[in-house]
Amino acid sequence: MKRTTTALTAAALLITLTSGCGGDAAAGDDARHVTVTVGYQSKTINTVTAGTLLRSLGYFERELAAQGQKDGITYKVEWQDYATGAPITAQMTAGKIDIGSMGDFPLLINAARGKQLNNPTHLVSVTGHNPRGGLNTVVTAPDASLRSLKDLRGKKVSTSVGSAADGTLVRALQRAGLDPQKDIRKLNQQPAVGASALQAGGADALSQFVAWPGLLVFQGKAKALYDGAELNLPTFHGVTVREDFAERRPQVLDAFLKAQIEATGYLNEHPVQAAEKVADVTGLPAEVVYLYNGSGGIATFDPVLRPELVAALEEDVPVLRSAGLVDDVDVASFVDDAPLKRVYGTGYAERLGAAAPASRAEVWLKGEDRTRAFASPAALLEFVAGHPGQVRAAYVPDAATGTRWYADKAAWVQDGPDLLPFVTEAAARAHAAAHPGARTVTYAAALERAS
């Protein structure tokens, strides 16, 4: 775990206030020096507009510096990096983190723990979301004989219990007719541990959130077994803040949300450059970051708290309750869009009405700082075939779910004149079986046919 600090000024003395309210309660509301502690997950790249990218751009520090000019307070930001949302919640309920970002299932646990420990929190914005659930994926070893979720009966499956990926696993198994508690052996592991277990044969499959599945598949260490978008249930990550901090320092929360909105704009307007920035900080390949965070990627970045996302939280509560992770959660009182509306002003309603960009076929050539879009997967394949050795990455949307995936890792189907990509072999086989004359083909064969 890395914990680093960014200072806003070169002042010799900056007082770090560490009482039960994270940054500044020890000195009271008239403190001239305030430390704001932000918990984030650098490698959970669906949260970058409230974490990795935001920190890299320095927008929050800039907003606080401007605020300091108004109120005479010296602000300092302490960024704390974690692998999952659970430790962020633990630190928030202990009063040591003021603002945090995490996935939908951890957000509910955050709400439950905050209420239980009399240190309530509120969901105030969204970072990235996928309307169908494509941010979570179940993968298995490249040479595994597993062909579908039903083949996981009696197998060891690694996930992070209480995470969004765990929620996807539970729901997917139930739809496949398996009991998540009895029919598999669930291994509760951190993402990196689970990835190692999969490679070493200690786990038969891994259910994880962005960006672990995409990373392992890109590295040739895994193949997709189940696309979370098949659930057709929204999944997202968001920003949570301690209630006492938000009430005492509304100007700081406003500064954070303004900075997040600007970071979101930067990501959407400069997707390749944003992917490179995140890659530089995290060590993740830029091609993997772009799979999720690029233009038309698996994640859509928009801070607004859409009704369908709030409704998805309501549907998530019973899953966590059945696992014994929460008793109940009052979602309505947890979600608070007032701060974001205050920052957006009249523009909030306009953002609510904006449609998410559609996933599309794209090629990223070596040496270029932009991608090229194509009208169809077949057109992309034709271009790739004509540029041997020049392609850095090629992305195609799943023909059924729209989930973007690597063209060379996708499962392909030739259906008449059409070449259709799918994230999983199971989905490709299902399409071929349902369409007379259609058949699965290799990537090499698809390239040849397209050219």
C-alpha positions in Angstrom: 0.0 0.0 0.0 1.4 3.4 -0.9 0.5 6.5 1.0 1.8 9.8 -0.4 1.1 13.4 0.2 0.7 16.3 -2.2 1.2 19.8 -0.7 -0.6 22.8 -2.0 2.0 25.4 -0.8 5.7 25.5 0.1 4.9 26.6 3.6 7.3 25.1 6.1 4.6 24.1 8.6 1.4 22.4 7.5 -0.5 21.0 10.4 -1.8 17.5 9.9 -5.0 17.2 12.0 -5.9 13.6 12.7 -8.9 13.6 15.0 -12.1 11.6 14.5 -13.1 13.8 11.6 -10.2 13.0 9.3 -8.6 16.3 8.5 -9.5 19.2 10.6 -11.8 18.6 13.6 -9.0 18.8 16.2 -8.5 22.5 15.6 -12.2 23.2 15.0 -13.9 25.0 12.2 -11.6 28.0 12.4 -8.5 26.0 11.7 -6.1 27.8 9.3 -4.6 24.5 8.1 -6.8 21.7 6.8 -5.7 18.3 5.6 -8.2 16.5 3.3 -7.7 12.8 3.1 -8.9 11.0 0.0 -9.0 7.2 -0.3 -8.9 5.8 -3.8 -8.0 2.6 -5.8 -5.3 3.4 -8.3 -5.7 0.2 -10.3 -9.5 0.1 -10.2 -9.5 2.3 -13.2 -13.2 2.8 -13.2 -12.6 5.3 -10.4 -9.8 7.4 -12.1 -11.8 10.6 -12.3 -11.9 10.6 -8.5 -8.5 9.1 -8.0 -5.6 8.3 -10.3 -6.3 10.7 -13.1 -7.7 13.4 -10.8 -4.5 13.2 -8.7 -2.3 13.2 -11.8 -4.0 16.3 -13.2 -3.8 18.2 -9.9 -7.3 19.7 -10.4 -8.4 19.1 -6.7 -5.3 20.8 -5.4 -5.9 23.7 -7.7 -9.5 24.1 -6.6 -8.5 24.1 -3.0 -5.7 26.6 -3.6 -8.4 28.9 -5.1 -10.6 28.3 -2.1 -7.8 29.1 0.2 -7.4 32.5 -1.4 -11.0 33.2 -0.4 -11.1 31.9 3.1 -7.5 32.2 4.2 -7.1 28.5 4.9 -4.1 26.4 3.8 -5.3 23.1 2.3 -3.3 19.9 1.9 -4.5 16.7 0.2 -3.4 13.3 1.4 -4.0 10.6 -1.1 -4.3 7.0 0.2 -4.2 4.2 -2.3 -5.9 0.8 -1.6 -6.6 -2.3 -3.6 -10.3 -2.5 -2.8 -13.1 -0.5 -1.2 -13.2 -2.4 2.1 -10.2 -0.7 3.8 -11.4 2.7 2.6 -14.7 2.1 4.4 -12.8 1.0 7.5 -10.8 4.2 7.5 -13.8 6.4 6.8 -15.8 5.0 9.6 -12.8 5.5 11.9 -12.8 9.1 10.8 -9.4 8.9 9.0 -10.6 9.3 5.4 -12.9 12.1 4.4 -13.7 11.2 0.8 -13.5 7.8 -0.9 -14.3 6.0 -4.2 -15.4 2.4 -4.6 -17.8 0.1 -6.5 -21.5 -0.3 -6.0 -21.5 -3.3 -3.6 -18.7 -1.8 -1.4 -20.6 1.5 -1.4 -23.6 -0.3 0.2 -21.3 -1.8 2.8 -19.9 1.7 3.3 -23.4 3.0 4.0 -24.2 0.2 6.3 -21.0 0.4 8.4 -21.3 4.2 8.6 -24.8 4.0 10.0 -23.9 1.2 12.3 -20.9 3.1 13.8 -22.7 6.4 14.0 -20.5 8.0 11.3 -22.8 8.1 8.3 -21.6 8.5 4.8 -23.3 9.6 1.6 -22.9 8.7 -2.1 -22.4 12.1 -3.9 -21.3 11.3 -7.4 -20.5 8.5 -9.9 -17.1 7.9 -11.5 -17.7 5.3 -14.3 -20.6 3.0 -15.0 -21.8 0.4 -17.5 -25.5 0.1 -18.0 -25.4 -3.7 -18.5 -22.8 -4.8 -16.0 -19.8 -5.2 -18.3 -17.2 -3.9 -15.8 -17.1 -7.3 -14.1 -15.9 -10.5 -15.8 -15.3 -14.1 -14.9 -12.1 -15.5 -16.5 -10.3 -18.8 -16.5 -6.9 -20.1 -17.6 -6.3 -19.9 -21.4 -6.0 -23.7 -21.7 -8.9 -24.5 -19.3 -11.5 -27.0 -20.4 -14.2 -24.9 -18.8 -16.7 -23.8 -21.4 -19.5 -22.1 -19.4 -20.4 -21.1 -15.9 -22.1 -24.5 -15.4 -18.7 -26.1 -15.6 -17.7 -24.3 -12.4 -19.7 -26.8 -10.3 -17.3 -28.2 -7.7 -14.5 -25.8 -8.8 -12.5 -23.2 -6.9 -13.4 -19.6 -7.8 -11.5 -16.6 -6.6 -13.2 -13.3 -5.9 -13.2 -10.5 -3.4 -16.2 -11.1 -1.2 -18.5 -8.1 -0.9 -17.1 -6.6 -4.2 -19.1 -5.8 -7.3 -17.4 -8.7 -9.0 -18.6 -11.0 -6.2 -22.1 -9.7 -6.8 -21.8 -10.5 -10.5 -20.5 -14.0 -9.7 -23.4 -14.7 -7.3 -26.1 -13.5 -9.8 -24.5 -15.3 -12.8 -24.2 -18.6 -11.0 -27.8 -18.4 -9.8 -29.0 -17.7 -13.4 -26.9 -20.7 -14.5 -28.8 -22.9 -12.0 -25.9 -23.1 -9.5 -26.0 -22.4 -5.8 -23.2 -19.9 -5.1 -22.8 -21.2 -1.5 -22.9 -24.9 -2.2 -21.9 -25.6 -5.8 -18.6 -23.9 -5.9 -15.7 -23.3 -3.5 -15.4 -19.6 -3.2 -11.9 -18.2 -2.4 -12.1 -14.7 -0.8 -8.9 -13.1 -2.1 -7.6 -9.7 -3.1 -7.5 -9.3 -6.9 -3.7 -9.6 -7.2 -3.8 -12.8 -5.0 -6.6 -14.3 -7.1 -4.8 -13.5 -10.3 -1.7 -15.4 -9.0 -3.9 -18.3 -7.8 -5.4 -18.6 -11.3 -2.0 -18.7 -12.9 -0.7 -21.2 -10.4 -3.7 -23.5 -10.6 -4.9 -22.7 -7.1 -8.1 -21.3 -8.6 -10.1 -22.6 -11.5 -11.7 -19.2 -12.3 -11.5 -15.6 -11.2 -14.4 -13.2 -10.9 -13.0 -9.6 -10.7 -13.7 -6.0 -11.5 -12.0 -3.6 -13.9 -9.2 -3.8 -14.8 -8.0 -7.3 -13.7 -9.9 -9.4 -16.2 -8.9 -7.2 -19.2 -5.3 -7.2 -17.9 -5.0 -11.0 -17.6 -6.6 -11.6 -21.0 -4.3 -8.9 -22.6 -1.3 -10.7 -21.1 -2.4 -14.1 -22.4 -2.8 -15.4 -18.9 -6.6 -15.8 -19.0 -9.6 -16.1 -21.3 -13.1 -14.7 -20.6 -15.6 -17.3 -19.4 -18.5 -14.9 -18.6 -19.3 -11.3 -19.6 -20.9 -9.5 -16.7 -23.0 -7.6 -19.3 -25.0 -10.7 -19.8 -26.8 -9.9 -16.6 -28.1 -6.7 -18.1 -27.9 -4.9 -14.7 -26.1 -1.6 -14.3 -22.8 -1.6 -12.3 -20.8 1.5 -11.3 -18.3 3.1 -9.0 -18.9 6.2 -7.1 -17.7 8.8 -4.5 -18.7 8.6 -0.9 -18.1 11.3 1.8 -18.5 11.3 5.5 -21.6 13.2 6.5 -19.9 15.2 9.3 -17.1 16.3 6.9 -19.5 17.3 4.2 -21.5 19.4 6.6 -18.5 21.1 8.2 -16.5 21.6 4.9 -19.1 21.9 2.1 -16.6 24.2 0.2 -14.1 21.3 0.2 -16.6 18.8 -1.1 -17.7 21.4 -3.8 -14.0 21.7 -4.8 -13.6 18.0 -5.1 -16.8 17.6 -7.2 -15.7 20.5 -9.5 -12.3 18.9 -10.0 -14.0 15.5 -10.7 -16.2 17.0 -13.3 -13.2 18.6 -15.0 -11.2 15.4 -14.8 -14.2 13.6 -16.4 -14.2 16.2 -19.2 -10.5 15.7 -19.8 -10.9 11.9 -20.0 -13.8 12.1 -22.4 -12.1 14.8 -24.6 -8.6 13.2 -24.5 -9.2 9.5 -24.0 -5.9 8.3 -25.4 -3.9 10.8 -23.4 -5.9 10.0 -20.3 -5.2 6.3 -20.7 -1.5 7.0 -21.1 -1.5 9.1 -17.9 -3.3 6.4 -15.9 -0.9 3.8 -17.4 2.2 5.8 -16.4 1.0 6.0 -12.7 -0.4 2.5 -12.3 2.0 0.4 -14.4 -1.0 -1.0 -16.3 -0.6 -1.3 -20.1 -2.2 1.7 -21.7 -4.0 -0.7 -24.1 -5.8 -2.2 -21.1 -6.7 1.2 -19.6 -8.1 2.2 -23.0 -10.2 -1.0 -23.2 -12.2 0.3 -20.3 -11.7 4.1 -20.2 -11.4 5.0 -23.9 -13.9 6.5 -26.2 -16.8 4.1 -26.3 -15.0 1.9 -23.8 -16.6 -0.5 -21.3 -16.9 2.3 -18.8 -18.9 5.5 -19.3 -17.6 8.4 -17.2 -20.3 10.8 -16.0 -20.6 12.0 -12.4 -24.4 12.4 -12.3 -26.5 10.1 -10.1 -28.8 8.5 -12.6 -32.1 7.0 -11.4 -31.2 3.7 -13.0 -28.0 3.5 -11.0 -29.8 4.2 -7.7 -32.3 1.6 -8.6 -29.5 -0.9 -9.2 -28.2 -0.2 -5.7 -31.7 -1.1 -4.3 -31.5 -4.4 -6.2 -28.0 -5.1 -4.8 -29.0 -4.9 -1.2 -30.7 -8.3 -1.0 -27.6 -9.9 -2.5 -25.4 -8.5 0.2 -28.0 -9.3 2.9 -28.2 -12.9 1.8 -24.4 -13.2 2.1 -24.6 -11.8 5.7 -22.6 -8.7 4.8 -25.3 -6.1 5.7 -28.5 -6.2 7.6 -30.2 -3.6 5.5 -29.4 -0.3 3.8 -31.5 2.8 3.4 -30.4 3.6 -0.1 -32.6 6.7 -0.3 -30.9 8.4 2.7 -27.5 7.2 1.5 -27.7 8.8 -1.9 -27.3 12.6 -1.8 -27.3 14.5 -5.1 -27.6 17.9 -3.5 -23.9 18.7 -3.6 -23.5 17.7 -7.2 -26.6 19.7 -8.2 -25.1 22.7 -6.3 -21.9 22.5 -8.3 -23.5 21.8 -11.7 -26.3 24.3 -11.3 -28.8 24.2 -14.2 -26.4 21.9 -16.1 -27.3 18.9 -13.9 -30.6 18.2 -15.7 -28.9 18.4 -19.0 -26.3 15.9 -17.9 -29.1 13.5 -16.7 -30.6 13.6 -20.2 -27.3 12.9 -22.0 -27.0 9.4 -23.6 -24.0 7.2 -23.0 -21.7 6.8 -26.1 -22.1 3.6 -28.0 -19.2 1.1 -28.0 -17.5 0.9 -31.4 -14.7 -0.8 -33.3 -11.4 1.0 -33.0 -7.7 0.5 -33.9 -4.8 2.0 -32.1 -1.7 2.1 -34.3 1.8 2.1 -33.0 3.3 5.5 -32.7 -0.1 7.3 -32.9 -1.8 9.3 -30.2 -5.3 8.7 -31.5 -7.4 5.8 -32.4 -9.3 5.1 -35.7 -13.0 4.2 -35.6 -14.7 1.7 -38.0 -18.3 1.2 -39.0 -18.2 -2.6 -38.4 -16.0 -5.3 -37.0 -15.4 -6.6 -40.5 -14.1 -3.2 -41.6 -11.8 -3.2 -38.6 -10.5 -6.6 -39.5 -9.9 -5.5 -43.1 -7.8 -2.6 -41.8 -5.9 -4.8 -39.4 -5.1 -7.3 -42.1 -3.7 -4.5 -44.3 -1.4 -3.2 -41.5 0.6 -6.2 -40.3 2.9 -5.4 -37.4 1.5 -1.8 -37.1 -1.4 -2.4 -34.7 -0.9 -1.6 -31.1 -4.5 -2.7 -30.1 -7.8 -3.4 -31.9 -11.1 -3.3 -30.1 -14.5 -4.6 -31.1 -17.9 -4.5 -29.4 -19.6 -7.8 -28.4 -22.3 -8.5 -30.9 -24.9 -9.2 -28.2 -23.9 -7.1 -25.1 -21.9 -4.3 -26.7 -19.0 -5.0 -24.3 -15.8 -3.9 -25.9 -13.0 -6.5 -26.1 -9.7 -7.1 -27.8 -10.3 -8.2 -31.4 -7.5 -10.9 -31.2 -8.9 -12.3 -28.0 -12.6 -12.3 -29.0 -14.5 -15.4 -30.1 -15.7 -14.9 -33.7 -18.7 -16.1 -35.6 -19.2 -16.0 -39.4 -22.9 -15.5 -39.9 -23.6 -15.2 -43.6 -21.6 -12.2 -44.8 -21.2 -10.9 -41.3 -18.2 -11.4 -38.9 -19.4 -11.1 -35.4 -17.2 -10.8 -32.2 -18.1 -12.0 -28.8 -16.3 -11.7 -25.4 -16.8 -15.4 -24.6 -16.7 -18.6 -26.5 -20.0 -19.6 -24.9 -21.7 -16.6 -26.3 -20.3 -17.3 -29.8 -21.4 -20.9 -29.7 -24.9 -19.9 -28.5 -25.2 -17.4 -31.4 -24.0 -20.0 -33.9 -26.4 -22.6 -32.6 -29.3 -20.2 -32.9 -28.6 -19.1 -36.4 -28.6 -21.8 -39.1 -25.5 -21.6 -41.3 -23.5 -19.6 -38.8 -20.3 -21.1 -37.4 -17.5 -20.1 -35.0 -14.1 -19.2 -36.6 -10.7 -18.4 -35.3 -9.4 -14.8 -35.3 -6.9 -15.7 -38.0 -9.7 -17.1 -40.2 -11.8 -14.0 -39.5 -8.9 -11.8 -40.6 -8.5 -13.8 -43.8 -12.1 -13.6 -44.7 -12.3 -9.8 -44.0 -9.3 -9.2 -46.2 
